[in-house]
Amino acid sequence: MLFRQLFDAESSTYTYLIGDAVRREAVLVDPVREQVERDLALVDALGLTLAWIVETHVHADHVTGGRALRERTGARTAVSRHCGASGYDRELDDGDRIVFGDEHLHAISTPGHTPGSTCFLWRDRLLTGDTLLIGGCGRTDFQNGNAASLFDSVTARLFTLPDDTLVYPGHDYKGRHVSTIGEEKATNARLAGRTREEFVALMDNLNLPQPKKIGEAVPANLVGGTG
């Protein structure tokens, strides 16, 4: 098993590299443009061939490294068809599989943070993007976000997974790396013990500033990133 969690300090973004240890094919989830050289060096050091570059959603806080990585490696790119994006090689639906070697990611559609937000289950690990964070969740006040949809996605889709499922988020701002479904059900500050209506009221009144790179990141990511 090859699994690496990588971090971009500027955007607090986690990127994930998962590889088939036998057939040496790999998938990269949520790459950051400024970290392309780091990611390529790691793929090379591990003796892997990058087969897929997958996005959990159209990001507002960083430009994806997907296009640059595709140009350098020939890997295919993928994002949910509900993102309304172009420039990707594959549009994903709920339940689709991203196959690399004898391994695969299972796509779980989780709209709410954005309409196209998707989580990916691999073995005992769930890559949650911005849908479910450690102790929190993604905001819903831009990019056609919807708090009620996010609540349903988390409680009806993610919280029904086994409690020991490992949660690997798309971001963390406090140095945390991993949680579990059981921990988030019990302690998540935005979700635990709240009704759907309480959650919607909370999310509708966060009054957060816009992401610094939203004006650059969203347009670029809607067309697969920049080279």
N, C-alpha and C positions, 0 to 999 in steps of 0.2 A: 504494500500500500504506500503510495506517494501522496502526501498532502502537505501543502504549505500555505500558511496565512501570512500575507505580506501587507505592509502598511505604508500609506502615503500621509506624511505628517501635515502637509498643507491643507488637505481636505478631510483628514481623519478617515480616509477610505481604506477599507480592507479589500484586497484582491486575493483570490484563491486560485492556486494551481493544484490540480488533481491529476495524477497519472496512473496508468496501468503499468505496474512494475514488470510485467512479463512482456507485453507487446510494445511497451514504451511509447504509447500514444497518450496525449494529455489534453486537458481542457483548462482554459483560463477564464475565470469569472470576474467581471467588473474591473478590467485593467484601466489604469490612469495614464494619460498621454505622457506625462513627465517621467513616468517610471518604465517606459518601454525598454530601455537598455538594461535596466535591472532585471526585468522579466525575461528578456531574451537570454541574458547571461545565466539565469537560473535554469531555464529550459535546457540550455546547452550543457551546463554542468551536470545535470541529472541524466543526460543522454536521452532526452525525450524528443518526440516530434509533436509539435502543437497541431492538433486536429481541429479544435473548435475554440472560438472566443465568444463568450456568452454574456449578455447583459441582463441584470435583474429588472431594469427599467431604463427609461431615458433620464439620465442624471442631470441635476441642476447645479451641482456644486463642483463638478470637474468634467473635463472633456475626456471621453473614452480614448484609450489607446488602441481600440479595435482595428481601425483602418490601417494605422501604421504597422501593427503586428501582422495583419493579413498581407500587406504588401511585402513584408520581410520574410514571412514563413509560408504563405500559401494556405494558411488555416482559414476555415469558413467562419463567418460571424452569424450570430442569431440573437433575436429579440422577440418579445411577444408581438403578435400581429395587432394587438389592441393598443400598442404604443403610437400607431399612426406614423411610423418611421419608414424611411426608405434607405437604400444603400447597404442593407444587410442581406446576407445570402439566404437566410431562412427565417420565416415568420413562425413563431411557436404558438401552439394551442395548449390548453390545459391537458395534461396527461401525456404530452409528447416526451420522447426520450432523445437525449443527446448521447450518442454512442461514441466511445473512444476506447479502442482495443476491446477487451471483454467487459469493460465497465460502462456504466451509463448514469447520466443525471436524469431524474424524473421531474418534469416541470409541473408545478402547482400554481395555478392562476390565483393571485391574491390581490385583486383590485382594491384601491382605496387611497394609498399614497399617490399613485397615478393609476389611470385605467389599465395600463399594461403591466403593472407590477407583478412579478413572478418569483416564486421561491423555487429552489432546486434541492431535491432530496438525493443524497448519495450515501448508501449504506445506512449508518446510524447518525448521519450529519445532515443538518438542514441549513442551507445557505439562504438567509432571509432578506438580503438586500436592505431596503429601508422599511419593509413591511413590519418587521418585529425587531426591535433593538434590545440590547440588554437593559432592562429596567425602563424601557420606553417604546416608542414606535415612530415611524416617519410622520411628518406633518401632512396636512391635507388642504392647505390654504392656497395652493397654486397648481398649475398643470392639470386642471380638472380633477383635483383630489376630492374625495368624498369620505367623510368620517364614518358615516353609517356603513358604507361598504367595507371600510377598513376593519371596523369592529367585527363584521360578519366574517371577513376573510380570516382574521386571527382566531376568533373563537370557534368557528364552525369547521375550519380547515386545518389550521396549525395546532390548535390546542386539543384536537382529537388524535394527534399522533402520540405514540408512547411517551410517557413522562421522561424517560431517560434519553430521548432523542437530543442530540447535541445541537445547540443553536449557535451558528456562526453568522453574525450580523454584517451588514455592509458598512457600518460605521461604528466607532465608539470614541467618546470624547474624554474618557476617564481612565484609559489604560487597561480596560477589561478586554478579554479575548474570546471567551466562550461562556455560554450558559446552557441551560437545559429547558425543555418544554415545561417540565414540572416546576422548576424555579420561577419561570416567567408567569405561569398560571397563578402561582402563590404570591409573588412579590412584585410583579411589574407595576410601577407607580401609576401608569396611565390606564391599565386594564384590569388589574386584579380587584375583584369585588365591586366593579362598576356595572351598572346596567347599560344597555345600548344608548339610552337617552342621556345618561350622565356622561358617558364617553363623548358623545357628539357635542354636548354643551361645553365640555372641557376643551376639545379640539378646536371648536369654533371661537374660542376666546384666548388663544395662546399669545396672539399679537407679537409674533416673532419677526425680526428683520428678514428681508429677502436674502437668499444666498448670494455671496459676493460675485460669483461667476455665472449667475443665471443667464445674463444677457448673451454671454459667449457660449456657455455649455449647452443649453437646450437646443439652439439652432444647429450647432455642430453635431450633437448626438442624434438629432432627428435624421441626419443623413449619414450616419455611421461613423462620425468622428472626422478628424482631419489627419492628413498624412504627416 
